[in-house]
Amino acid sequence: MHLLLIDMETRIIIGVTAMVLLFASFIIAFISSQKKKIQYHKNLNILHEQQRLALTQQNESLETRVEERTLELSQQKEMLQKSLNSLKSAQLQLIQSEKMASLGELTAGIAHEIQNPLNFVNNFSDINLELLIDMKDEINKGNLDEVRAIANDITENEEKINHHGRRADAIVKGMLQHSGGSTGEKEPTDINVLCDEYLRLSYHGFKAKDKSFNTAIKTDFDSSLGKIEIVPQDIGRVLLNLFTNAFYALNKKKTTADSSYQPMVFVQTIKVTDSVKIIIQDNGVGIPPKIADKIFQPFFTTKPTGEGTGLGLSISYDIVKAHGGKLTVESEEGVKTTFIIEIPLT
């Protein structure tokens, strides 16, 4: 019995000890788990902080790069703007050079055209001086009928002097318009008169450079056209360029053609529904097919160095386009070339 009690106590002690040990191990495990959680969260916070710092550094680096790139782009923009301004300035200078070159083509023609009306003015002025002397004699004689007849002659001569003086004035004004800057303002213009005037001016200008140059000129102007709204000095520049090119093509062919060759330029105006066509045809050297699509490109020229800027046709194309029209070419190498200007009537 005594032994049983001891064994029972021992079992109780062992059981309690086991429970204490089990609880202790649970407590230790719990504490260990909590420590791990705390360490995990600590590590997680450290990682978050590291990520935050890294992100901050990246943002600062990115902002710095953006500022540097912005500054670089700003500098590039400034350089490009300067380059653009330089190109525009160079373009204006080239256009002005082309304009003055075409004015040079006109100089001799203008001199020829002015000389004719000046000759008329001088001749009729001389005649009027003689008539005035005769009138004084008739007045002294009392021949009133003769005085009236002489007065009528003087009046008619004065009208002729006035007409040819105005003609010379118009030629000078046209030259000044051609050499000066275009206002870009359209005005009612007789396209037939404009074609005829620039045709004669360019012909005499070309002939002045080569005294041996001669060509037949045929015109067919549509009398129903009337006046159309254009910038006359600009379209005049187009006509001058096309006429000069035509004469150049004729002259070039003449150097290789046989004696039967008869150079000719044909100029025609036609009213077509809601537009007007100006056709300029020559039987010169023509344009080779391989370069036909390049002739309106800036700086493209088939002329020797120093004889052409390569801007004439390019500028002409732009001028016609600015009028809402189009400039086209048809050519057969060695036979003929036809330029067609088409401008809307409204």
C-alpha positions as CSV (number, residue, x, y, z in Angstrom):
1,M,0.0,0.0,0.0
2,H,2.8,2.4,0.9
3,L,4.6,1.5,-2.3
4,L,1.5,2.2,-4.3
5,L,1.3,5.7,-2.8
6,I,4.9,6.4,-3.7
7,D,4.3,5.2,-7.2
8,M,1.3,7.4,-7.5
9,E,3.1,10.5,-6.3
10,T,6.0,9.7,-8.7
11,R,3.6,9.5,-11.6
12,I,1.9,12.8,-10.6
13,I,5.3,14.4,-10.3
14,I,6.4,13.0,-13.7
15,G,3.1,14.1,-15.2
16,V,3.3,17.6,-13.8
17,T,7.0,17.8,-14.9
18,A,6.0,16.6,-18.4
19,M,3.3,19.2,-18.5
20,V,5.6,21.9,-17.3
21,L,8.2,20.9,-19.8
22,L,5.6,20.8,-22.6
23,F,4.3,24.2,-21.6
24,A,7.8,25.5,-21.4
25,S,8.6,24.1,-24.8
26,F,5.4,25.8,-26.1
27,I,6.4,29.1,-24.5
28,I,9.9,28.8,-26.0
29,A,8.5,27.9,-29.4
30,F,6.0,30.9,-29.2
31,I,8.7,33.2,-28.1
32,S,11.0,31.9,-30.9
33,S,8.1,32.4,-33.4
34,Q,7.5,35.9,-32.2
35,K,11.2,36.7,-32.4
36,K,11.2,35.4,-36.0
37,K,8.1,37.5,-36.8
38,I,9.7,40.6,-35.3
39,Q,12.9,39.9,-37.2
40,Y,11.0,39.3,-40.4
41,H,9.1,42.6,-40.0
42,K,12.3,44.3,-39.1
43,N,14.0,42.8,-42.2
44,L,10.9,43.8,-44.3
45,N,11.1,47.3,-43.0
46,I,14.8,47.5,-43.8
47,L,14.1,46.1,-47.3
48,H,11.3,48.7,-47.8
49,E,13.6,51.4,-46.6
50,Q,16.3,50.2,-49.0
51,Q,13.8,50.1,-51.8
52,R,12.5,53.6,-50.9
53,L,16.0,55.0,-50.9
54,A,16.8,53.2,-54.1
55,L,13.6,54.6,-55.7
56,T,14.4,58.1,-54.4
57,Q,17.9,57.9,-55.8
58,Q,16.5,56.6,-59.1
59,N,13.9,59.5,-59.2
60,E,16.6,62.0,-58.4
61,S,18.8,60.5,-61.1
62,L,15.9,60.5,-63.5
63,E,15.1,64.1,-62.7
64,T,18.7,65.1,-63.3
65,R,18.8,63.2,-66.6
66,V,15.5,64.8,-67.6
67,E,16.8,68.3,-66.8
68,E,20.0,67.6,-68.7
69,R,18.1,66.2,-71.6
70,T,15.7,69.2,-71.5
71,L,18.7,71.5,-71.6
72,E,20.2,69.6,-74.4
73,L,17.0,69.6,-76.4
74,S,16.6,73.4,-75.7
75,Q,20.2,73.9,-77.0
76,Q,19.5,71.7,-80.0
77,K,16.2,73.6,-80.7
78,E,18.1,76.9,-80.5
79,M,20.8,75.6,-82.9
80,L,18.1,74.3,-85.3
81,Q,16.3,77.6,-85.2
82,K,19.5,79.4,-86.0
83,S,20.1,77.0,-88.8
84,L,16.6,77.5,-90.1
85,N,17.0,81.3,-90.0
86,S,20.3,80.9,-91.9
87,L,18.6,78.7,-94.5
88,K,15.7,81.2,-94.9
89,S,18.2,84.0,-95.3
90,A,20.2,82.0,-97.8
91,Q,17.0,81.1,-99.6
92,L,16.0,84.8,-99.9
93,Q,19.4,85.7,-101.1
94,L,19.3,82.9,-103.7
95,I,15.8,84.0,-104.9
96,Q,17.1,87.6,-105.0
97,S,20.1,86.4,-107.0
98,E,17.8,84.6,-109.4
99,K,15.6,87.6,-109.7
100,M,18.6,89.9,-110.5
101,A,19.9,87.3,-112.9
102,S,16.6,87.4,-114.7
103,L,16.6,91.2,-114.6
104,G,20.0,91.0,-116.3
105,E,18.4,88.9,-119.0
106,L,15.8,91.7,-119.4
107,T,18.2,94.7,-119.5
108,A,19.0,94.6,-123.2
109,G,15.4,93.9,-124.0
110,I,14.3,96.8,-121.9
111,A,16.8,99.1,-123.5
112,H,15.5,98.0,-126.9
113,E,11.9,98.4,-125.9
114,I,12.4,101.9,-124.4
115,Q,14.4,103.1,-127.4
116,N,11.5,102.6,-129.7
117,P,9.0,104.9,-127.9
118,L,11.8,107.4,-127.2
119,N,12.6,107.6,-130.9
120,F,8.9,108.3,-131.5
121,V,8.8,111.0,-128.8
122,N,12.0,112.6,-130.2
123,N,10.8,112.5,-133.8
124,F,7.3,113.9,-133.1
125,S,8.8,116.6,-130.9
126,D,11.0,117.7,-133.7
127,I,8.1,117.7,-136.1
128,N,6.0,119.8,-133.7
129,L,8.8,122.3,-133.4
130,E,8.8,122.8,-137.1
131,L,5.0,123.0,-137.2
132,L,5.1,125.7,-134.5
133,I,7.5,127.8,-136.6
134,D,5.2,127.3,-139.6
135,M,2.2,128.3,-137.4
136,K,3.8,131.5,-136.4
137,D,4.4,132.4,-140.1
138,E,0.8,131.6,-141.0
139,I,-0.5,133.6,-138.0
140,N,1.6,136.6,-139.2
141,K,0.1,136.1,-142.7
142,G,-3.4,135.9,-141.3
143,N,-4.1,132.5,-142.8
144,L,-6.4,131.2,-140.0
145,D,-7.4,128.0,-141.9
146,E,-3.8,127.0,-142.3
147,V,-3.2,127.8,-138.6
148,R,-6.1,125.5,-137.6
149,A,-4.8,122.7,-139.8
150,I,-1.3,123.0,-138.3
151,A,-2.8,123.1,-134.8
152,N,-4.7,119.9,-135.5
153,D,-1.4,118.2,-136.7
154,I,0.4,119.4,-133.5
155,T,-2.5,118.0,-131.4
156,E,-2.3,114.6,-133.1
157,N,1.5,114.5,-132.7
158,E,1.1,115.4,-129.0
159,E,-1.2,112.5,-128.6
160,K,1.4,110.2,-130.1
161,I,4.1,111.6,-127.9
162,N,1.9,111.0,-124.9
163,H,1.1,107.4,-126.0
164,H,4.8,106.5,-126.5
165,G,5.8,108.3,-123.3
166,R,3.3,106.2,-121.4
167,R,4.6,103.1,-123.1
168,A,8.2,103.9,-121.9
169,D,6.9,104.6,-118.4
170,A,5.1,101.3,-118.3
171,I,8.3,99.4,-119.3
172,V,10.3,101.2,-116.6
173,K,7.6,100.4,-114.0
174,G,7.5,96.8,-115.1
175,M,11.3,96.6,-114.7
176,L,11.1,98.1,-111.2
177,Q,8.3,95.7,-110.2
178,H,10.4,92.8,-111.5
179,S,13.5,93.8,-109.6
180,G,11.6,94.8,-106.4
181,G,9.9,92.5,-103.9
182,S,6.5,91.2,-104.8
183,T,3.6,92.5,-102.8
184,G,1.8,89.2,-103.3
185,E,-1.4,91.1,-104.1
186,K,-3.4,90.0,-107.1
187,E,-4.7,92.6,-109.5
188,P,-6.7,92.4,-112.8
189,T,-4.2,91.8,-115.5
190,D,-4.5,91.3,-119.3
191,I,-2.6,88.0,-119.6
192,N,-2.3,88.5,-123.4
193,V,-0.5,91.8,-123.0
194,L,1.7,90.4,-120.3
195,C,2.7,87.4,-122.4
196,D,3.4,89.7,-125.4
197,E,5.5,92.2,-123.4
198,Y,7.7,89.6,-121.7
199,L,8.1,87.6,-124.9
200,R,9.5,90.7,-126.7
201,L,11.6,91.8,-123.7
202,S,13.2,88.3,-123.3
203,Y,13.8,87.9,-127.1
204,H,15.6,91.2,-127.4
205,G,17.5,90.5,-124.2
206,F,18.7,87.1,-125.5
207,K,19.5,88.6,-128.9
208,A,21.6,91.2,-127.3
209,K,23.9,88.5,-125.9
210,D,24.1,86.7,-129.2
211,K,23.7,89.0,-132.2
212,S,23.5,86.0,-134.6
213,F,20.4,84.6,-132.7
214,N,17.2,84.7,-134.7
215,T,14.0,82.8,-134.3
216,A,10.5,82.8,-135.7
217,I,7.9,83.8,-133.1
218,K,4.2,82.8,-133.5
219,T,1.5,83.9,-131.1
220,D,-2.2,82.9,-130.8
221,F,-3.8,84.9,-128.0
222,D,-7.4,84.2,-127.0
223,S,-9.2,87.5,-127.3
224,S,-12.0,86.3,-125.1
225,L,-9.8,86.1,-122.0
226,G,-10.1,89.6,-120.7
227,K,-8.3,90.4,-117.4
228,I,-7.7,87.8,-114.7
229,E,-6.6,88.1,-111.1
230,I,-2.9,87.4,-110.8
231,V,0.3,88.9,-109.3
232,P,1.7,90.3,-112.6
233,Q,5.3,90.6,-111.6
234,D,5.4,87.0,-110.3
235,I,3.7,85.5,-113.4
236,G,5.9,87.8,-115.5
237,R,8.9,86.2,-113.8
238,V,7.6,82.8,-114.8
239,L,7.1,83.8,-118.4
240,L,10.5,85.4,-118.6
241,N,12.1,82.2,-117.3
242,L,10.2,80.0,-119.7
243,F,10.8,82.2,-122.7
244,T,14.6,82.5,-122.0
245,N,14.8,78.7,-121.6
246,A,13.1,78.3,-124.9
247,F,15.5,80.6,-126.7
248,Y,18.4,78.8,-125.0
249,A,17.1,75.5,-126.3
250,L,16.8,76.9,-129.8
251,N,20.3,78.3,-129.8
252,K,21.7,75.1,-128.4
253,K,20.1,73.0,-131.2
254,K,21.2,75.5,-133.8
255,T,24.9,74.8,-133.1
256,T,24.4,71.1,-134.1
257,A,21.5,71.2,-136.6
258,D,21.9,71.5,-140.3
259,S,21.1,74.6,-142.4
260,S,17.5,73.5,-142.9
261,Y,16.7,74.0,-139.2
262,Q,14.2,76.8,-138.6
263,P,14.0,77.7,-134.9
264,M,10.5,78.7,-133.7
265,V,8.7,79.7,-130.5
266,F,4.9,79.3,-130.3
267,V,3.0,81.1,-127.5
268,Q,-0.7,80.5,-127.1
269,T,-3.3,81.5,-124.5
270,I,-6.6,79.5,-124.2
271,K,-9.6,80.0,-122.0
272,V,-10.7,76.5,-120.7
273,T,-13.9,76.5,-118.7
274,D,-12.8,78.0,-115.4
275,S,-9.1,78.4,-116.1
276,V,-6.6,79.9,-118.5
277,K,-3.8,78.0,-120.2
278,I,-0.6,79.6,-121.4
279,I,1.3,77.3,-123.8
280,I,4.9,77.9,-124.6
281,Q,6.4,75.6,-127.2
282,D,9.9,75.5,-128.8
283,N,11.4,73.2,-131.4
284,G,14.8,73.1,-129.6
285,V,16.8,70.3,-128.1
286,G,14.1,68.9,-125.9
287,I,14.4,67.3,-122.5
288,P,15.9,63.8,-122.0
289,P,13.3,61.5,-120.4
290,K,15.7,60.5,-117.6
291,I,15.8,64.1,-116.3
292,A,12.3,65.2,-117.1
293,D,11.1,64.5,-113.5
294,K,13.9,66.5,-112.0
295,I,13.7,69.9,-113.8
296,F,11.4,71.5,-111.2
297,Q,13.8,70.5,-108.3
298,P,15.7,73.4,-106.7
299,F,19.3,73.7,-108.0
300,F,18.9,71.3,-110.9
301,T,20.2,72.6,-114.1
302,T,21.6,71.3,-117.4
303,K,23.3,74.6,-118.2
304,P,27.1,74.9,-117.8
305,T,28.5,76.3,-114.5
306,G,27.9,80.0,-114.3
307,E,25.0,80.1,-116.8
308,G,22.2,78.9,-114.5
309,T,21.4,78.8,-110.8
310,G,19.0,75.9,-111.1
311,L,16.3,77.9,-109.4
312,G,14.4,79.4,-112.3
313,L,12.0,76.5,-112.9
314,S,11.7,75.7,-109.2
315,I,10.6,79.2,-108.4
316,S,8.3,79.3,-111.4
317,Y,6.7,76.1,-110.3
318,D,6.1,77.5,-106.8
319,I,4.7,80.8,-108.2
320,V,2.2,79.0,-110.3
321,K,1.2,76.7,-107.5
322,A,0.8,79.8,-105.2
323,H,-1.8,81.0,-107.7
324,G,-3.7,77.8,-107.3
325,G,-2.5,76.6,-110.7
326,K,0.0,74.1,-112.1
327,L,3.0,74.1,-114.3
328,T,3.6,71.0,-116.5
329,V,6.0,70.0,-119.2
330,E,5.8,67.8,-122.3
331,S,8.9,67.1,-124.3
332,E,10.3,65.0,-127.1
333,E,14.1,64.9,-127.0
334,G,15.6,66.5,-130.0
335,V,12.2,67.6,-131.3
336,K,10.3,70.0,-129.1
337,T,9.4,71.1,-125.5
338,T,6.0,72.4,-124.4
339,F,5.5,74.1,-121.0
340,I,1.9,74.6,-120.0
341,I,0.9,77.1,-117.3
342,E,-2.7,76.7,-116.0
343,I,-4.2,79.3,-113.7
344,P,-7.7,79.3,-112.4
345,L,-9.9,82.3,-113.4
346,T,-11.2,82.8,-109.9
